[in-house]
């Protein structure tokens, strides 16, 4: 509880903001630089390419937005993937 020193107004203390923890499909926390494996075939939007199950993404970066990680996949280039389709390697 916080109290204003001049007027004596009281208000509840705002909860501390914590960073969102991004977790894979098995609820393991992911951090920058981890390696992950894709758990199911994923179609690439706007292309006829498919990221096959078992494809590995190394040294990715966590991002905020509609995707959870940015990574480079061999033979496909830069990708944005959601953590729910990944498994920590």
N, C-alpha and C positions, 0 to 999 in steps of 0.2 A: 504494500500500500504506500503510495506516495502522497506527501502533503506539501502544498504550495506554502513557502515560508511567509508570504505577506498576507494572503487572504485566508489561509487555513483550508482551502479546498482539498478534498481527498479524492483520489482515483486509483483504480487498480493498475498495477504495473503491467505494461505490455509484455507478452511472452517473447522470449528471445527468438529471433528468426534463425532457423537452422537450415543448412544447405540440404537440398533434396538429394537423397541417396538413391542412385540408379542401380537397380538389381536385375540380374538375368532371369530366365524363366524358372530357375530353381531357387530363387531368392538369395543368390550369392551377390554381395555388393561388388560393383565394378569401379575401377579407378583408371585414370589416364595411364596409358602405356600397357595395359593388360592385353592378352591375346584372347580372342573369343572364336567360337565355332558356330556356324549357322545350323539350326536344328531342323529346318524344313526348307524346301525349295521356295524361293521368293522371286516373283516376277518383277522385273525392273520397269518402273513406270515410263511410258513413252518410248519403249524399246522392245525388241523381241528377245532380249537377253534374259536369262534366268540364273540367279545365284543358287547354285546347287547345295543341297544338304551336305554338311561336312566341310564346306569352304571355310578357310581360316582367315580372320582379319587380325593383323598385328599392329601394335603401337597406335591404337586409336585415341581419339580425344572426345571427352564428354562435352556435350553441347546442350543448350536449352532450346526448346522449340518443339516442332512436331516430330522430330527424330531425336534419339538419345545419344547416338555416337556418330562421329564422322571418321571414316577410315578409307584406306586404299585397298582394293582387292586386286590381286594379280590377274591381269588379262581383262579387267573391267574398268579400272580407274577409281576415281573418288566416288564414295557412296555415303548416304545417310541411312542408318539402320535403327530400328527400334529394339530395345533391350529384350522385349518379350520373345523375340525369335532367336536369341543368342544363348550360348552356354559358355561359361568361363572355361578356358583351356588350361 
